[in-house]
Amino acid sequence: MAETMLDLRRTPKDRAWAELHAHTVSILSGIDDDIAGMATISSLVHHAFRHLWTGFYRVVRPGLLRVGPYQGTLGCLDIEFGRGVCGTAAAERRTVIVPDVSRFPGHITCDARARSEIVVPVFDAQQSLIAVFDIDSERTATFDQEDADGLARLLTWFAGVGRG
């Protein structure tokens, strides 16, 4: 299935996110399984942009996130709401962009190579928080509002947008 992987590193962000969204919707057409969706989206985003770490932290009980599915080195297994970038995004139900993780109070270091991070909340059709989507980069200032918007659109799949 290697032919389904896109390399979008040299594509302008607006086009890259639009292309990745269309590609993802096509691949996940007819699928109605959140874990399969998470695994597929993690893989597609990770390989399209070659980030350090790309994946989900799922809400497993009130106030607790658990790792997976993801691509990259080992992630932190559990993160409480309000801790680190992922826990902050979950507690506040908002996207958090961190240009330099060394300047984020309470940043949780899962991989010492991480320099910047973006975390986007993931909601189901009832607007319940089901996960956060986390991407770590080895470079500072990797992520911006265009990435946040592209990811938010991609993650609407979990709310039923684009599902088969």
Secondary structure as GFF3:
##gff-version 3
##sequence-region A 1 164
A	DSSP	three_ten_helix	2	4	.	.	.	ID=ss1
A	DSSP	alpha_helix	13	27	.	.	.	ID=ss2
A	DSSP	alpha_helix	34	49	.	.	.	ID=ss3
A	DSSP	beta_strand	53	61	.	.	.	ID=ss4
A	DSSP	beta_strand	64	72	.	.	.	ID=ss5
A	DSSP	beta_strand	78	80	.	.	.	ID=ss6
A	DSSP	alpha_helix	84	92	.	.	.	ID=ss7
A	DSSP	beta_strand	96	98	.	.	.	ID=ss8
A	DSSP	three_ten_helix	101	103	.	.	.	ID=ss9
A	DSSP	beta_strand	116	123	.	.	.	ID=ss10
A	DSSP	beta_strand	129	137	.	.	.	ID=ss11
A	DSSP	alpha_helix	145	154	.	.	.	ID=ss12
A	DSSP	three_ten_helix	155	159	.	.	.	ID=ss13
###
